[in-house]
Amino acid sequence: MDETNRAAPRDFEDLRRALVDRSGTLSKRLAQVAQFFLNHPEEVAVSTLVRLAQLANVPPATITRFAKELGFQGFAELQLVFRERLLGPRLPYADRLSGMADGDLDRPGNVFGSFVEAAVQSLLRIEEALDRTQLDACVEVLATSEVVHVAAARGAFGLGAYTVYGLGSIGRRAQLVDNLGSMRAMQVAAMGPGDTLLAMTFDDYTPETVEVARLAAQRGHRVLAITDNALSPVAGLATHVLYVNEARLGHFRSQVPAMVVAQAMIVGLGRRLSLGENFQSMKNENPVASTRVLAKDGGGRTAG
């Protein structure tokens, strides 16, 4: 198709869908730009073309070609989509990020303040963007799982370890796929038919975590994922995905929003399991009373 005749995405969500639809069809360089743009929307909104090319490790002409491939006249028109996404409470952070000099991070106090602001702005974004339907679906899958196997490594290891602890604290059997002795394939093979894999990985996607998700999916296990965007290699392997796009400060990623999502999932599951156990206990003690509870209508009155 002639790139000048391609309809350009109207907003950021439309752009994200267009990139997902074209996943696997872009050249290696253009796919690299797409991955970077989705993972660093603030930087795209406030940085120059030359600066973005340096950050994405591609020539500036590649970014221009990427914009035209999506139907835009050039990079400036594409950048407007990212700038519009920053309207509201996120703009001050974008301005500050744009003006931050490397020297500002020479003092630990400035580093601390920058991480705090990055975490706050990430939480504002995830509060707006998180798909609550997918969150509910993840909780339902975990509620019907015999054992939850958590695959998380490198930068996501802390998140995965906490998730295993949190699931265990609410009575859900969980274990970390730690790849000890490079035995990840054997660990996946040990999963039972009623088990679920929860994969957590972000840009630059840990290869071992991706492989564990692929092996689990091939064996027919349910796979849940917490990752950064729809182009993530684990997104297509999962039955349900929670997207968490975290702000970065240099090489380091704020882990606060992903931790909040994991905590919400764990607490939601705890409530789900607790309600089920309470109802079963009441049913065993008083079958008539439990039947009347089921018959209550939305106003709290007993039907019939």
Secondary structure, 3 states (H helix, E strand, C coil): CCHHHCCCCCCHHHHHHHHHHCCCCCCHHHHHHHHHHHHCHHHHHHCCHHHHHHHHCCCHHHHHHHHHHCCCCCHHHHHHHHHHHCCCCCHHHHHHHHHCCHHHHCCHHHHHHHHHHHHHHHHHHHHHHCCHHHHHHHHHHHHCCCCEEEEECHHHHHHHHHHHHHHHHCCCCEEECCCHHHCHHHHHHCCCCCCEEEEECCCCCCHHHHHHHHHHHHCCCEEEEEECCCCCCCHHHCCEEEECCCCEECCEECCHHHHHHHHHHHHHHHHHHHHHHHHHHHHHHCHHHHHHHHCECCCCCECC
